Amino acid sequence: KVECLGSCDTAPMLQINRDPYTESLNTEKGLKLVRDLRATGVGLDLRKATPYYMYDQLDFDVPVGSTGDCYDRYLVRVAEMRQSLKIVEQVCKNVPAGDFTIRDKGIVLPEKKDVYGNIEGLMNHFMLVIKGLRPPVGDIYDATEAANGELGFYLVSDGSGRPYRLRVRPPCFAIYQSFPEQVTGGLLSDVISVLGSMNLIAGELDR
């Protein structure tokens, strides 16, 4: 049982009797996807493993389960929402004063009042939109911790104003690879619980 945001009891919301097929994902198989990995007891989170922004200054936990089944994934999701609220409370107390973006005219669009109010702002906006940014030649992969796991972007620059290559690594594409194994041998009606606990975003599956 988990206290749902301080009030409701989650136990009646899902069938507690865990069928064997829903427990088939062990830690090794769960490595395919963060959601199932956490449900098996491994607390992988990019905000902890490779901190970015100010996450290394925040106090929060990475919720984990133990069996890796649908119910554990659900409990992990509820606990993650509680941790998100904890993070928001800390961040709101420490928002610095000042601009929310940098003032570099070479990479940031000017404010609308400048675009419509003076020729310099209009030309700055025009050049950025038409020519784009011109990063140095090279490639980079970077990722953040999204709601469903690792959301990464691989970007290749040839020095022009357009990317030579851009590849998105969405979390749900990796998550869905475990779907056949989770439903094999189960009931057709159980597919609903499995898909729901995986929290799939259909747009990320299109390839």
N, C-alpha and C positions, 0 to 999 in steps of 0.2 A: 504494500500500500504506500502511496505517496500523496502528501498533502498538495492539492492542486491550487497553486497560487494562494495558499493560505486558507482555503475553505472547503472545497469539495473532495470527496473520497473517490479515487479513481478505480477502486477494486471492482465495483459492479459494471464498469463501462466496457470491460473486455473479459472474455472467458478466461478464467485463471487456469483451467485444465489445459496444459500445454501438450499438443500433439507431438509425436516424435519428429515429424518432418519439419516442424517449426524450430526445432532445436538443433538442426543439422549443421549450422554454421559455427565451426570452432574458430579459434583465433587465427589459424593459418589461412582458412578460407575467408575470414573476415577482413584480411589484409587488402582485399579488393576494394573495399569501400569503408569510409570513415564511420558512417552510421552504424553498420554492423560491427565494425571493429570496436567501437565504444560499447556496444551492447554485449560484446564478449569479454569485456573487462579491461581493454587497453585504451588508455586515455590520450589518444593522439589528437592534438589540436595545434595548428600552425601558430596560433597566438601565443602558445606556450613553447612549442618546439623551436620556432624561429621568430621571435617577437618582432613586430613592426608597429609603427605609430607609437602609441603610448601604452600598449598592452602589458609591457613588463613592469609598469608602474601601478597596475590595477590588481585588486584582490578578487579573484574568481576561481572557481573550480571547474574541472572537466568531468561531467557526469559519466559514469560507466555502469554497465550492467554485469551480468555473470553468465547467462545462458545463451544469449544471441538470438532469441526468438522474437516473435512479433510483440509480445507483451513487454519484453525488456527494451525493445526499440521505442515503444510508446513511452515507457517510464523515463528513458533517457531524454526523449524529446521534451517532456514536461519539465524535467529538471533543468534542461538547457534554457527553457524560457525563464525559469526562476533566476538562473545565472545571468541571463541577458538583462533582466530588471536590475540586478545587483550592479552590473557594469554601467547601465544608464544612470543610476543614482550617483555613482562615483564621478562619472564624466560631467554630469550637469553641475556638480559642485566645483568643478575645476576648469570650466571653459574660459580660456584666456580672452582678454579684451582685445579689440582691434580687428583688422581685416580678416576675412575668412579665406582669402586667396592671395597669391603673390601679385606684385605690381609690375611684372615683367611684360612689356608690350610685345615682345617677340614671341610669346607663347600663350598669352592670355587675352581673350577678347575684351575690348573696352566696354565700359558701362554704356547702357542705352542712351543716357543723357549726353554722353560724349559723341556717340555715333550720330545722333540726330542734331546735336548742338554745335559741332565744329568740324571743319574739314579734316583736321588731323585725326580725330577719332574715327571718322568715316573711312578714311584711307587705311588706317590701321586695321579696322575690321575687314575691309575689302581684301587686303593683302593676305591676312591670315586665312580667310575663307578660300580664296582662289589658289594661293600657293601652298598653304598648309605649313606645318612645322617641318624643319629640316634637321633631323637628328643625325649624328655621325654614323658612318658605315659600321655595321655590327649587328649582333643579335642578343636578345635577352629573354629569359623566362622568369616570370615572377608570379606569385600566387598569394591569395589571401584566404582566410577561413570564412567561407560562406555558410549559410544556414544548413546546407546539406553536406558540407565538406570542402575539399580543396577546389577553389576556382582559380585557374591559372591561365596566363596569356603568354604565348610565344610570339615574339615580334622580331622580324628581320628588316633592317634598314639598308637601303642602297645609297643613302645620302640625299635622296630626292624628297619631295613633299608628300609622297604617298608610300605606304608600306610595301616592301617587296613581298613580304609574306606575313600573314597574321593567322595564328591558330589558337582557338579557344579550347581549353581543357575544362569542360563543365563537370561538376561532381556527379550529376545524375546519370551521365553516360557510363561512368565506372560503376555506379551503384547497381544499375540495371543488369549488369553482366551476371550477377548472382541469382537473378530471378528464376531461371529454369531449375536451378538446383534446389531452391526453396520450395517450389510448388510440386516437384516431381514426387509422385506417390501420395499426394494429398487429395483433398476434395476440391471440386470446382468452386464451391462456395467459399472456400478458404482463401482463394486468390484475392478476394476483396481485402481481407485483413492483411495479407502479405503486401499488396500494392500500397495500401494505406500506410502501413508502418514504414515503408521505404520512402514515402513522401516524394514521389517522382515528379519532376517537371517535364512534361511531354516535349516541350520545345528543345530541351537539351539532348533528346534522343535522336533527333533528325540528323542523318548522315547520308 
